[in-house]
Amino acid sequence: MPMVTQESALKFAQHWVESWNSHDLENILSHYSDDFEMTTLFIVSIMNEPSGTLRGKDKVGSYWSNALKKIP
């Protein structure tokens, strides 16, 4: 794995912020592996998932898609 430089970290952070601010779900999800998981209490109410945990880009992508619609 290549070493993280200050320049690469800054570039990553800028891409991250631009992706979220533009609500570009494809770019947001590009920062994650296909099998990542996310846990938050909001998943319970937004996705009706009692465990509060979602596994995989597809499920988390659906959650974020719903959440992004609620945030201008």
CHARMM internal coordinates of N, CA and C (Angstrom, degrees):
IC EDIT
DIST 1 N 1 CA 1.4427
DIST 1 CA 1 C 1.5301
ANGL 1 N 1 CA 1 C 108.24
DIST 1 C 2 N 1.3414
ANGL 1 CA 1 C 2 N 117.10
DIHE 1 N 1 CA 1 C 2 N 132.86
DIST 2 N 2 CA 1.4682
ANGL 1 C 2 N 2 CA 119.18
DIHE 1 CA 1 C 2 N 2 CA -178.01
DIST 2 CA 2 C 1.5290
ANGL 2 N 2 CA 2 C 111.85
DIHE 1 C 2 N 2 CA 2 C -69.63
DIST 2 C 3 N 1.2961
ANGL 2 CA 2 C 3 N 114.37
DIHE 2 N 2 CA 2 C 3 N 151.30
DIST 3 N 3 CA 1.4588
ANGL 2 C 3 N 3 CA 121.63
DIHE 2 CA 2 C 3 N 3 CA 179.11
DIST 3 CA 3 C 1.5343
ANGL 3 N 3 CA 3 C 109.81
DIHE 2 C 3 N 3 CA 3 C -69.03
DIST 3 C 4 N 1.3158
ANGL 3 CA 3 C 4 N 116.27
DIHE 3 N 3 CA 3 C 4 N 139.55
DIST 4 N 4 CA 1.4625
ANGL 3 C 4 N 4 CA 120.93
DIHE 3 CA 3 C 4 N 4 CA 177.55
DIST 4 CA 4 C 1.5207
ANGL 4 N 4 CA 4 C 108.29
DIHE 3 C 4 N 4 CA 4 C -82.72
DIST 4 C 5 N 1.3129
ANGL 4 CA 4 C 5 N 114.85
DIHE 4 N 4 CA 4 C 5 N 123.10
DIST 5 N 5 CA 1.4626
ANGL 4 C 5 N 5 CA 120.00
DIHE 4 CA 4 C 5 N 5 CA 177.23
DIST 5 CA 5 C 1.5264
ANGL 5 N 5 CA 5 C 108.42
DIHE 4 C 5 N 5 CA 5 C -100.90
DIST 5 C 6 N 1.3006
ANGL 5 CA 5 C 6 N 115.87
DIHE 5 N 5 CA 5 C 6 N 166.48
DIST 6 N 6 CA 1.4579
ANGL 5 C 6 N 6 CA 120.17
DIHE 5 CA 5 C 6 N 6 CA 176.81
DIST 6 CA 6 C 1.5283
ANGL 6 N 6 CA 6 C 109.80
DIHE 5 C 6 N 6 CA 6 C -59.79
DIST 6 C 7 N 1.3272
ANGL 6 CA 6 C 7 N 116.48
DIHE 6 N 6 CA 6 C 7 N -39.97
DIST 7 N 7 CA 1.4622
ANGL 6 C 7 N 7 CA 121.18
DIHE 6 CA 6 C 7 N 7 CA -179.68
DIST 7 CA 7 C 1.5333
ANGL 7 N 7 CA 7 C 111.23
DIHE 6 C 7 N 7 CA 7 C -64.98
DIST 7 C 8 N 1.3352
ANGL 7 CA 7 C 8 N 117.10
DIHE 7 N 7 CA 7 C 8 N -44.76
DIST 8 N 8 CA 1.4703
ANGL 7 C 8 N 8 CA 119.07
DIHE 7 CA 7 C 8 N 8 CA -179.43
DIST 8 CA 8 C 1.5264
ANGL 8 N 8 CA 8 C 111.33
DIHE 7 C 8 N 8 CA 8 C -68.97
DIST 8 C 9 N 1.3259
ANGL 8 CA 8 C 9 N 117.13
DIHE 8 N 8 CA 8 C 9 N -35.29
DIST 9 N 9 CA 1.4685
ANGL 8 C 9 N 9 CA 120.43
DIHE 8 CA 8 C 9 N 9 CA 177.44
DIST 9 CA 9 C 1.5244
ANGL 9 N 9 CA 9 C 110.72
DIHE 8 C 9 N 9 CA 9 C -65.56
DIST 9 C 10 N 1.3238
ANGL 9 CA 9 C 10 N 117.22
DIHE 9 N 9 CA 9 C 10 N -41.98
DIST 10 N 10 CA 1.4600
ANGL 9 C 10 N 10 CA 121.54
DIHE 9 CA 9 C 10 N 10 CA 178.41
DIST 10 CA 10 C 1.5239
ANGL 10 N 10 CA 10 C 110.70
DIHE 9 C 10 N 10 CA 10 C -64.23
DIST 10 C 11 N 1.3377
ANGL 10 CA 10 C 11 N 116.56
DIHE 10 N 10 CA 10 C 11 N -43.23
DIST 11 N 11 CA 1.4561
ANGL 10 C 11 N 11 CA 121.00
DIHE 10 CA 10 C 11 N 11 CA 178.84
DIST 11 CA 11 C 1.5288
ANGL 11 N 11 CA 11 C 110.49
DIHE 10 C 11 N 11 CA 11 C -61.86
DIST 11 C 12 N 1.3346
ANGL 11 CA 11 C 12 N 117.27
DIHE 11 N 11 CA 11 C 12 N -43.71
DIST 12 N 12 CA 1.4576
ANGL 11 C 12 N 12 CA 121.67
DIHE 11 CA 11 C 12 N 12 CA 177.50
DIST 12 CA 12 C 1.5257
ANGL 12 N 12 CA 12 C 110.68
DIHE 11 C 12 N 12 CA 12 C -60.68
DIST 12 C 13 N 1.3242
ANGL 12 CA 12 C 13 N 116.88
DIHE 12 N 12 CA 12 C 13 N -46.95
DIST 13 N 13 CA 1.4638
ANGL 12 C 13 N 13 CA 121.30
DIHE 12 CA 12 C 13 N 13 CA -179.16
DIST 13 CA 13 C 1.5250
ANGL 13 N 13 CA 13 C 111.53
DIHE 12 C 13 N 13 CA 13 C -61.85
DIST 13 C 14 N 1.3265
ANGL 13 CA 13 C 14 N 117.23
DIHE 13 N 13 CA 13 C 14 N -41.05
DIST 14 N 14 CA 1.4621
ANGL 13 C 14 N 14 CA 120.68
DIHE 13 CA 13 C 14 N 14 CA 178.46
DIST 14 CA 14 C 1.5297
ANGL 14 N 14 CA 14 C 110.86
DIHE 13 C 14 N 14 CA 14 C -63.87
DIST 14 C 15 N 1.3238
ANGL 14 CA 14 C 15 N 117.11
DIHE 14 N 14 CA 14 C 15 N -42.22
DIST 15 N 15 CA 1.4623
ANGL 14 C 15 N 15 CA 121.12
DIHE 14 CA 14 C 15 N 15 CA 178.47
DIST 15 CA 15 C 1.5206
ANGL 15 N 15 CA 15 C 110.19
DIHE 14 C 15 N 15 CA 15 C -64.36
DIST 15 C 16 N 1.3108
ANGL 15 CA 15 C 16 N 116.06
DIHE 15 N 15 CA 15 C 16 N -41.64
DIST 16 N 16 CA 1.4688
ANGL 15 C 16 N 16 CA 122.18
DIHE 15 CA 15 C 16 N 16 CA 178.60
DIST 16 CA 16 C 1.5329
ANGL 16 N 16 CA 16 C 110.52
DIHE 15 C 16 N 16 CA 16 C -58.05
DIST 16 C 17 N 1.3194
ANGL 16 CA 16 C 17 N 116.71
DIHE 16 N 16 CA 16 C 17 N -52.37
DIST 17 N 17 CA 1.4599
ANGL 16 C 17 N 17 CA 122.06
DIHE 16 CA 16 C 17 N 17 CA -178.75
DIST 17 CA 17 C 1.5250
ANGL 17 N 17 CA 17 C 111.03
DIHE 16 C 17 N 17 CA 17 C -62.72
DIST 17 C 18 N 1.3207
ANGL 17 CA 17 C 18 N 117.36
DIHE 17 N 17 CA 17 C 18 N -45.47
DIST 18 N 18 CA 1.4696
ANGL 17 C 18 N 18 CA 121.12
DIHE 17 CA 17 C 18 N 18 CA 179.30
DIST 18 CA 18 C 1.5308
ANGL 18 N 18 CA 18 C 110.89
DIHE 17 C 18 N 18 CA 18 C -61.06
DIST 18 C 19 N 1.3223
ANGL 18 CA 18 C 19 N 116.75
DIHE 18 N 18 CA 18 C 19 N -40.70
DIST 19 N 19 CA 1.4683
ANGL 18 C 19 N 19 CA 120.58
DIHE 18 CA 18 C 19 N 19 CA 179.80
DIST 19 CA 19 C 1.5216
ANGL 19 N 19 CA 19 C 111.25
DIHE 18 C 19 N 19 CA 19 C -63.07
DIST 19 C 20 N 1.3213
ANGL 19 CA 19 C 20 N 116.56
DIHE 19 N 19 CA 19 C 20 N -47.43
DIST 20 N 20 CA 1.4714
ANGL 19 C 20 N 20 CA 119.68
DIHE 19 CA 19 C 20 N 20 CA 179.81
DIST 20 CA 20 C 1.5144
ANGL 20 N 20 CA 20 C 111.62
DIHE 19 C 20 N 20 CA 20 C -66.64
DIST 20 C 21 N 1.3251
ANGL 20 CA 20 C 21 N 117.15
DIHE 20 N 20 CA 20 C 21 N -44.70
DIST 21 N 21 CA 1.4622
ANGL 20 C 21 N 21 CA 119.86
DIHE 20 CA 20 C 21 N 21 CA -177.43
DIST 21 CA 21 C 1.5219
ANGL 21 N 21 CA 21 C 112.63
DIHE 20 C 21 N 21 CA 21 C -65.77
DIST 21 C 22 N 1.3217
ANGL 21 CA 21 C 22 N 116.98
DIHE 21 N 21 CA 21 C 22 N -29.47
DIST 22 N 22 CA 1.4635
ANGL 21 C 22 N 22 CA 119.85
DIHE 21 CA 21 C 22 N 22 CA 178.74
DIST 22 CA 22 C 1.5300
ANGL 22 N 22 CA 22 C 112.24
DIHE 21 C 22 N 22 CA 22 C -91.05
DIST 22 C 23 N 1.3415
ANGL 22 CA 22 C 23 N 116.03
DIHE 22 N 22 CA 22 C 23 N -1.54
DIST 23 N 23 CA 1.4750
ANGL 22 C 23 N 23 CA 121.94
DIHE 22 CA 22 C 23 N 23 CA -178.13
DIST 23 CA 23 C 1.5245
ANGL 23 N 23 CA 23 C 111.49
DIHE 22 C 23 N 23 CA 23 C 58.50
DIST 23 C 24 N 1.3178
ANGL 23 CA 23 C 24 N 116.78
DIHE 23 N 23 CA 23 C 24 N 33.79
DIST 24 N 24 CA 1.4628
ANGL 23 C 24 N 24 CA 122.71
DIHE 23 CA 23 C 24 N 24 CA -179.76
DIST 24 CA 24 C 1.5258
ANGL 24 N 24 CA 24 C 108.87
DIHE 23 C 24 N 24 CA 24 C -85.95
DIST 24 C 25 N 1.3208
ANGL 24 CA 24 C 25 N 115.59
DIHE 24 N 24 CA 24 C 25 N 91.32
DIST 25 N 25 CA 1.4559
ANGL 24 C 25 N 25 CA 121.30
DIHE 24 CA 24 C 25 N 25 CA -173.23
DIST 25 CA 25 C 1.5245
ANGL 25 N 25 CA 25 C 112.27
DIHE 24 C 25 N 25 CA 25 C -60.46
DIST 25 C 26 N 1.3134
ANGL 25 CA 25 C 26 N 117.71
DIHE 25 N 25 CA 25 C 26 N -38.55
DIST 26 N 26 CA 1.4724
ANGL 25 C 26 N 26 CA 120.47
DIHE 25 CA 25 C 26 N 26 CA 179.45
DIST 26 CA 26 C 1.5276
ANGL 26 N 26 CA 26 C 110.73
DIHE 25 C 26 N 26 CA 26 C -61.02
DIST 26 C 27 N 1.3268
ANGL 26 CA 26 C 27 N 116.86
DIHE 26 N 26 CA 26 C 27 N -44.45
DIST 27 N 27 CA 1.4664
ANGL 26 C 27 N 27 CA 120.10
DIHE 26 CA 26 C 27 N 27 CA 178.31
DIST 27 CA 27 C 1.5257
ANGL 27 N 27 CA 27 C 111.66
DIHE 26 C 27 N 27 CA 27 C -69.23
DIST 27 C 28 N 1.3153
ANGL 27 CA 27 C 28 N 117.43
DIHE 27 N 27 CA 27 C 28 N -37.35
DIST 28 N 28 CA 1.4657
ANGL 27 C 28 N 28 CA 120.17
DIHE 27 CA 27 C 28 N 28 CA 176.89
DIST 28 CA 28 C 1.5270
ANGL 28 N 28 CA 28 C 109.52
DIHE 27 C 28 N 28 CA 28 C -58.85
DIST 28 C 29 N 1.3313
ANGL 28 CA 28 C 29 N 115.89
DIHE 28 N 28 CA 28 C 29 N -49.55
DIST 29 N 29 CA 1.4601
ANGL 28 C 29 N 29 CA 120.59
DIHE 28 CA 28 C 29 N 29 CA -177.05
DIST 29 CA 29 C 1.5245
ANGL 29 N 29 CA 29 C 112.71
DIHE 28 C 29 N 29 CA 29 C -69.14
DIST 29 C 30 N 1.3356
ANGL 29 CA 29 C 30 N 117.74
DIHE 29 N 29 CA 29 C 30 N -18.99
DIST 30 N 30 CA 1.4670
ANGL 29 C 30 N 30 CA 120.22
DIHE 29 CA 29 C 30 N 30 CA 179.75
DIST 30 CA 30 C 1.5235
ANGL 30 N 30 CA 30 C 112.33
DIHE 29 C 30 N 30 CA 30 C -64.97
DIST 30 C 31 N 1.3268
ANGL 30 CA 30 C 31 N 117.67
DIHE 30 N 30 CA 30 C 31 N -15.29
DIST 31 N 31 CA 1.4579
ANGL 30 C 31 N 31 CA 121.60
DIHE 30 CA 30 C 31 N 31 CA 179.88
DIST 31 CA 31 C 1.5253
ANGL 31 N 31 CA 31 C 112.80
DIHE 30 C 31 N 31 CA 31 C -83.55
DIST 31 C 32 N 1.3231
ANGL 31 CA 31 C 32 N 117.87
DIHE 31 N 31 CA 31 C 32 N -1.73
DIST 32 N 32 CA 1.4634
ANGL 31 C 32 N 32 CA 122.19
DIHE 31 CA 31 C 32 N 32 CA -173.03
DIST 32 CA 32 C 1.5213
ANGL 32 N 32 CA 32 C 112.04
DIHE 31 C 32 N 32 CA 32 C -124.19
DIST 32 C 33 N 1.3247
ANGL 32 CA 32 C 33 N 115.98
DIHE 32 N 32 CA 32 C 33 N 154.62
DIST 33 N 33 CA 1.4646
ANGL 32 C 33 N 33 CA 121.12
DIHE 32 CA 32 C 33 N 33 CA 173.39
DIST 33 CA 33 C 1.5293
ANGL 33 N 33 CA 33 C 108.62
DIHE 32 C 33 N 33 CA 33 C -77.98
DIST 33 C 34 N 1.3238
ANGL 33 CA 33 C 34 N 116.28
DIHE 33 N 33 CA 33 C 34 N 161.78
DIST 34 N 34 CA 1.4610
ANGL 33 C 34 N 34 CA 121.20
DIHE 33 CA 33 C 34 N 34 CA -177.46
DIST 34 CA 34 C 1.5246
ANGL 34 N 34 CA 34 C 113.00
DIHE 33 C 34 N 34 CA 34 C -62.99
DIST 34 C 35 N 1.3241
ANGL 34 CA 34 C 35 N 117.30
DIHE 34 N 34 CA 34 C 35 N -25.55
DIST 35 N 35 CA 1.4586
ANGL 34 C 35 N 35 CA 120.15
DIHE 34 CA 34 C 35 N 35 CA -174.11
DIST 35 CA 35 C 1.5358
ANGL 35 N 35 CA 35 C 114.20
DIHE 34 C 35 N 35 CA 35 C -107.25
DIST 35 C 36 N 1.3374
ANGL 35 CA 35 C 36 N 117.24
DIHE 35 N 35 CA 35 C 36 N 17.61
DIST 36 N 36 CA 1.4628
ANGL 35 C 36 N 36 CA 117.54
DIHE 35 CA 35 C 36 N 36 CA -178.33
DIST 36 CA 36 C 1.5262
ANGL 36 N 36 CA 36 C 110.64
DIHE 35 C 36 N 36 CA 36 C -69.46
DIST 36 C 37 N 1.3272
ANGL 36 CA 36 C 37 N 115.33
DIHE 36 N 36 CA 36 C 37 N 160.40
DIST 37 N 37 CA 1.4630
ANGL 36 C 37 N 37 CA 119.04
DIHE 36 CA 36 C 37 N 37 CA 177.90
DIST 37 CA 37 C 1.5167
ANGL 37 N 37 CA 37 C 109.83
DIHE 36 C 37 N 37 CA 37 C -130.91
DIST 37 C 38 N 1.3054
ANGL 37 CA 37 C 38 N 113.84
DIHE 37 N 37 CA 37 C 38 N 155.53
DIST 38 N 38 CA 1.4633
ANGL 37 C 38 N 38 CA 121.27
DIHE 37 CA 37 C 38 N 38 CA -177.20
DIST 38 CA 38 C 1.5182
ANGL 38 N 38 CA 38 C 109.08
DIHE 37 C 38 N 38 CA 38 C -136.37
DIST 38 C 39 N 1.3240
ANGL 38 CA 38 C 39 N 115.90
DIHE 38 N 38 CA 38 C 39 N 138.77
DIST 39 N 39 CA 1.4611
ANGL 38 C 39 N 39 CA 121.43
DIHE 38 CA 38 C 39 N 39 CA 178.70
DIST 39 CA 39 C 1.5196
ANGL 39 N 39 CA 39 C 109.01
DIHE 38 C 39 N 39 CA 39 C -128.21
DIST 39 C 40 N 1.3284
ANGL 39 CA 39 C 40 N 115.84
DIHE 39 N 39 CA 39 C 40 N 128.87
DIST 40 N 40 CA 1.4622
ANGL 39 C 40 N 40 CA 122.12
DIHE 39 CA 39 C 40 N 40 CA 175.07
DIST 40 CA 40 C 1.5267
ANGL 40 N 40 CA 40 C 108.45
DIHE 39 C 40 N 40 CA 40 C -160.91
DIST 40 C 41 N 1.2992
ANGL 40 CA 40 C 41 N 116.52
DIHE 40 N 40 CA 40 C 41 N 150.69
DIST 41 N 41 CA 1.4689
ANGL 40 C 41 N 41 CA 120.31
DIHE 40 CA 40 C 41 N 41 CA 177.85
DIST 41 CA 41 C 1.5221
ANGL 41 N 41 CA 41 C 112.06
DIHE 40 C 41 N 41 CA 41 C -62.77
DIST 41 C 42 N 1.3387
ANGL 41 CA 41 C 42 N 117.58
DIHE 41 N 41 CA 41 C 42 N -26.12
DIST 42 N 42 CA 1.4656
ANGL 41 C 42 N 42 CA 120.41
DIHE 41 CA 41 C 42 N 42 CA 179.86
DIST 42 CA 42 C 1.5281
ANGL 42 N 42 CA 42 C 112.03
DIHE 41 C 42 N 42 CA 42 C -65.23
DIST 42 C 43 N 1.3251
ANGL 42 CA 42 C 43 N 116.98
DIHE 42 N 42 CA 42 C 43 N -27.14
DIST 43 N 43 CA 1.4666
ANGL 42 C 43 N 43 CA 120.63
DIHE 42 CA 42 C 43 N 43 CA 178.22
DIST 43 CA 43 C 1.5215
ANGL 43 N 43 CA 43 C 110.29
DIHE 42 C 43 N 43 CA 43 C -62.33
DIST 43 C 44 N 1.3162
ANGL 43 CA 43 C 44 N 116.48
DIHE 43 N 43 CA 43 C 44 N -34.00
DIST 44 N 44 CA 1.4717
ANGL 43 C 44 N 44 CA 120.68
DIHE 43 CA 43 C 44 N 44 CA 179.35
DIST 44 CA 44 C 1.5253
ANGL 44 N 44 CA 44 C 109.84
DIHE 43 C 44 N 44 CA 44 C -60.21
DIST 44 C 45 N 1.3275
ANGL 44 CA 44 C 45 N 117.26
DIHE 44 N 44 CA 44 C 45 N -48.20
DIST 45 N 45 CA 1.4591
ANGL 44 C 45 N 45 CA 120.23
DIHE 44 CA 44 C 45 N 45 CA -175.84
DIST 45 CA 45 C 1.5301
ANGL 45 N 45 CA 45 C 113.35
DIHE 44 C 45 N 45 CA 45 C -81.72
DIST 45 C 46 N 1.3246
ANGL 45 CA 45 C 46 N 117.82
DIHE 45 N 45 CA 45 C 46 N -37.99
DIST 46 N 46 CA 1.4607
ANGL 45 C 46 N 46 CA 120.34
DIHE 45 CA 45 C 46 N 46 CA -175.85
DIST 46 CA 46 C 1.5255
ANGL 46 N 46 CA 46 C 111.77
DIHE 45 C 46 N 46 CA 46 C -79.05
DIST 46 C 47 N 1.3355
ANGL 46 CA 46 C 47 N 116.91
DIHE 46 N 46 CA 46 C 47 N -39.69
DIST 47 N 47 CA 1.4599
ANGL 46 C 47 N 47 CA 121.05
DIHE 46 CA 46 C 47 N 47 CA -175.43
DIST 47 CA 47 C 1.5244
ANGL 47 N 47 CA 47 C 113.24
DIHE 46 C 47 N 47 CA 47 C -107.15
DIST 47 C 48 N 1.3270
ANGL 47 CA 47 C 48 N 115.88
DIHE 47 N 47 CA 47 C 48 N -1.99
DIST 48 N 48 CA 1.4697
ANGL 47 C 48 N 48 CA 120.26
DIHE 47 CA 47 C 48 N 48 CA -179.67
DIST 48 CA 48 C 1.5320
ANGL 48 N 48 CA 48 C 111.11
DIHE 47 C 48 N 48 CA 48 C 57.62
DIST 48 C 49 N 1.3351
ANGL 48 CA 48 C 49 N 115.78
DIHE 48 N 48 CA 48 C 49 N 40.57
DIST 49 N 49 CA 1.4606
ANGL 48 C 49 N 49 CA 122.80
DIHE 48 CA 48 C 49 N 49 CA 179.09
DIST 49 CA 49 C 1.5197
ANGL 49 N 49 CA 49 C 107.91
DIHE 48 C 49 N 49 CA 49 C -110.85
DIST 49 C 50 N 1.3451
ANGL 49 CA 49 C 50 N 118.14
DIHE 49 N 49 CA 49 C 50 N 104.61
DIST 50 N 50 CA 1.4659
ANGL 49 C 50 N 50 CA 122.16
DIHE 49 CA 49 C 50 N 50 CA -173.04
DIST 50 CA 50 C 1.5297
ANGL 50 N 50 CA 50 C 114.84
DIHE 49 C 50 N 50 CA 50 C -57.48
DIST 50 C 51 N 1.3196
ANGL 50 CA 50 C 51 N 118.32
DIHE 50 N 50 CA 50 C 51 N -29.30
DIST 51 N 51 CA 1.4675
ANGL 50 C 51 N 51 CA 120.21
DIHE 50 CA 50 C 51 N 51 CA -178.35
DIST 51 CA 51 C 1.5210
ANGL 51 N 51 CA 51 C 111.97
DIHE 50 C 51 N 51 CA 51 C -73.82
DIST 51 C 52 N 1.3448
ANGL 51 CA 51 C 52 N 116.76
DIHE 51 N 51 CA 51 C 52 N -21.78
DIST 52 N 52 CA 1.4587
ANGL 51 C 52 N 52 CA 120.64
DIHE 51 CA 51 C 52 N 52 CA -176.62
DIST 52 CA 52 C 1.5124
ANGL 52 N 52 CA 52 C 113.28
DIHE 51 C 52 N 52 CA 52 C 76.22
DIST 52 C 53 N 1.3404
ANGL 52 CA 52 C 53 N 116.97
DIHE 52 N 52 CA 52 C 53 N 10.17
DIST 53 N 53 CA 1.4634
ANGL 52 C 53 N 53 CA 121.96
DIHE 52 CA 52 C 53 N 53 CA -177.90
DIST 53 CA 53 C 1.5218
ANGL 53 N 53 CA 53 C 110.28
DIHE 52 C 53 N 53 CA 53 C -122.52
DIST 53 C 54 N 1.3301
ANGL 53 CA 53 C 54 N 115.23
DIHE 53 N 53 CA 53 C 54 N 135.43
DIST 54 N 54 CA 1.4637
ANGL 53 C 54 N 54 CA 121.86
DIHE 53 CA 53 C 54 N 54 CA 173.23
DIST 54 CA 54 C 1.5119
ANGL 54 N 54 CA 54 C 107.98
DIHE 53 C 54 N 54 CA 54 C -120.56
DIST 54 C 55 N 1.3310
ANGL 54 CA 54 C 55 N 116.12
DIHE 54 N 54 CA 54 C 55 N 143.23
DIST 55 N 55 CA 1.4623
ANGL 54 C 55 N 55 CA 121.79
DIHE 54 CA 54 C 55 N 55 CA -179.72
DIST 55 CA 55 C 1.5226
ANGL 55 N 55 CA 55 C 109.70
DIHE 54 C 55 N 55 CA 55 C -121.73
DIST 55 C 56 N 1.3422
ANGL 55 CA 55 C 56 N 115.85
DIHE 55 N 55 CA 55 C 56 N 127.77
DIST 56 N 56 CA 1.4533
ANGL 55 C 56 N 56 CA 122.02
DIHE 55 CA 55 C 56 N 56 CA 176.58
DIST 56 CA 56 C 1.5144
ANGL 56 N 56 CA 56 C 113.82
DIHE 55 C 56 N 56 CA 56 C 98.90
DIST 56 C 57 N 1.3423
ANGL 56 CA 56 C 57 N 114.66
DIHE 56 N 56 CA 56 C 57 N 151.38
DIST 57 N 57 CA 1.4661
ANGL 56 C 57 N 57 CA 121.28
DIHE 56 CA 56 C 57 N 57 CA -178.05
DIST 57 CA 57 C 1.5188
ANGL 57 N 57 CA 57 C 112.41
DIHE 56 C 57 N 57 CA 57 C -60.01
DIST 57 C 58 N 1.3221
ANGL 57 CA 57 C 58 N 117.66
DIHE 57 N 57 CA 57 C 58 N -39.19
DIST 58 N 58 CA 1.4613
ANGL 57 C 58 N 58 CA 119.91
DIHE 57 CA 57 C 58 N 58 CA -177.19
DIST 58 CA 58 C 1.5224
ANGL 58 N 58 CA 58 C 111.42
DIHE 57 C 58 N 58 CA 58 C -61.25
DIST 58 C 59 N 1.3131
ANGL 58 CA 58 C 59 N 116.84
DIHE 58 N 58 CA 58 C 59 N -47.62
DIST 59 N 59 CA 1.4669
ANGL 58 C 59 N 59 CA 120.09
DIHE 58 CA 58 C 59 N 59 CA -177.46
DIST 59 CA 59 C 1.5244
ANGL 59 N 59 CA 59 C 111.50
DIHE 58 C 59 N 59 CA 59 C -71.24
DIST 59 C 60 N 1.3203
ANGL 59 CA 59 C 60 N 116.77
DIHE 59 N 59 CA 59 C 60 N -43.77
DIST 60 N 60 CA 1.4712
ANGL 59 C 60 N 60 CA 119.22
DIHE 59 CA 59 C 60 N 60 CA 178.41
DIST 60 CA 60 C 1.5190
ANGL 60 N 60 CA 60 C 109.89
DIHE 59 C 60 N 60 CA 60 C -66.72
DIST 60 C 61 N 1.3377
ANGL 60 CA 60 C 61 N 116.72
DIHE 60 N 60 CA 60 C 61 N -37.10
DIST 61 N 61 CA 1.4649
ANGL 60 C 61 N 61 CA 120.45
DIHE 60 CA 60 C 61 N 61 CA 176.84
DIST 61 CA 61 C 1.5136
ANGL 61 N 61 CA 61 C 111.80
DIHE 60 C 61 N 61 CA 61 C -60.41
DIST 61 C 62 N 1.3175
ANGL 61 CA 61 C 62 N 118.02
DIHE 61 N 61 CA 61 C 62 N -40.25
DIST 62 N 62 CA 1.4712
ANGL 61 C 62 N 62 CA 121.39
DIHE 61 CA 61 C 62 N 62 CA 176.63
DIST 62 CA 62 C 1.5235
ANGL 62 N 62 CA 62 C 110.68
DIHE 61 C 62 N 62 CA 62 C -63.56
DIST 62 C 63 N 1.3244
ANGL 62 CA 62 C 63 N 115.72
DIHE 62 N 62 CA 62 C 63 N -42.76
DIST 63 N 63 CA 1.4708
ANGL 62 C 63 N 63 CA 120.65
DIHE 62 CA 62 C 63 N 63 CA 178.40
DIST 63 CA 63 C 1.5280
ANGL 63 N 63 CA 63 C 110.08
DIHE 62 C 63 N 63 CA 63 C -60.67
DIST 63 C 64 N 1.3346
ANGL 63 CA 63 C 64 N 117.06
DIHE 63 N 63 CA 63 C 64 N -50.56
DIST 64 N 64 CA 1.4639
ANGL 63 C 64 N 64 CA 120.23
DIHE 63 CA 63 C 64 N 64 CA -178.96
DIST 64 CA 64 C 1.5183
ANGL 64 N 64 CA 64 C 111.62
DIHE 63 C 64 N 64 CA 64 C -65.21
DIST 64 C 65 N 1.3088
ANGL 64 CA 64 C 65 N 117.71
DIHE 64 N 64 CA 64 C 65 N -34.74
DIST 65 N 65 CA 1.4589
ANGL 64 C 65 N 65 CA 120.74
DIHE 64 CA 64 C 65 N 65 CA 177.36
DIST 65 CA 65 C 1.5245
ANGL 65 N 65 CA 65 C 109.86
DIHE 64 C 65 N 65 CA 65 C -60.41
DIST 65 C 66 N 1.3302
ANGL 65 CA 65 C 66 N 116.66
DIHE 65 N 65 CA 65 C 66 N -46.08
DIST 66 N 66 CA 1.4675
ANGL 65 C 66 N 66 CA 121.11
DIHE 65 CA 65 C 66 N 66 CA 176.94
DIST 66 CA 66 C 1.5287
ANGL 66 N 66 CA 66 C 111.42
DIHE 65 C 66 N 66 CA 66 C -62.71
DIST 66 C 67 N 1.3069
ANGL 66 CA 66 C 67 N 115.91
DIHE 66 N 66 CA 66 C 67 N -44.01
DIST 67 N 67 CA 1.4705
ANGL 66 C 67 N 67 CA 120.48
DIHE 66 CA 66 C 67 N 67 CA -177.67
DIST 67 CA 67 C 1.5363
ANGL 67 N 67 CA 67 C 110.62
DIHE 66 C 67 N 67 CA 67 C -66.76
DIST 67 C 68 N 1.3268
ANGL 67 CA 67 C 68 N 117.95
DIHE 67 N 67 CA 67 C 68 N -41.05
DIST 68 N 68 CA 1.4642
ANGL 67 C 68 N 68 CA 120.86
DIHE 67 CA 67 C 68 N 68 CA -178.44
DIST 68 CA 68 C 1.5277
ANGL 68 N 68 CA 68 C 112.04
DIHE 67 C 68 N 68 CA 68 C -65.04
DIST 68 C 69 N 1.3255
ANGL 68 CA 68 C 69 N 116.95
DIHE 68 N 68 CA 68 C 69 N -29.47
DIST 69 N 69 CA 1.4701
ANGL 68 C 69 N 69 CA 120.10
DIHE 68 CA 68 C 69 N 69 CA 177.49
DIST 69 CA 69 C 1.5285
ANGL 69 N 69 CA 69 C 111.07
DIHE 68 C 69 N 69 CA 69 C -66.32
DIST 69 C 70 N 1.3268
ANGL 69 CA 69 C 70 N 117.12
DIHE 69 N 69 CA 69 C 70 N -23.92
DIST 70 N 70 CA 1.4582
ANGL 69 C 70 N 70 CA 121.47
DIHE 69 CA 69 C 70 N 70 CA -178.08
DIST 70 CA 70 C 1.5220
ANGL 70 N 70 CA 70 C 112.67
DIHE 69 C 70 N 70 CA 70 C -89.71
DIST 70 C 71 N 1.3507
ANGL 70 CA 70 C 71 N 115.28
DIHE 70 N 70 CA 70 C 71 N -9.39
DIST 71 N 71 CA 1.4694
ANGL 70 C 71 N 71 CA 120.34
DIHE 70 CA 70 C 71 N 71 CA -178.63
DIST 71 CA 71 C 1.5320
ANGL 71 N 71 CA 71 C 108.74
DIHE 70 C 71 N 71 CA 71 C -115.98
DIST 71 C 72 N 1.3140
ANGL 71 CA 71 C 72 N 117.34
DIHE 71 N 71 CA 71 C 72 N 118.33
DIST 72 N 72 CA 1.4773
ANGL 71 C 72 N 72 CA 118.53
DIHE 71 CA 71 C 72 N 72 CA -178.66
DIST 72 CA 72 C 1.5371
ANGL 72 N 72 CA 72 C 112.25
DIHE 71 C 72 N 72 CA 72 C -66.87
END
COOR INIT
IC SEED 1 N 1 CA 1 C
IC BUILD
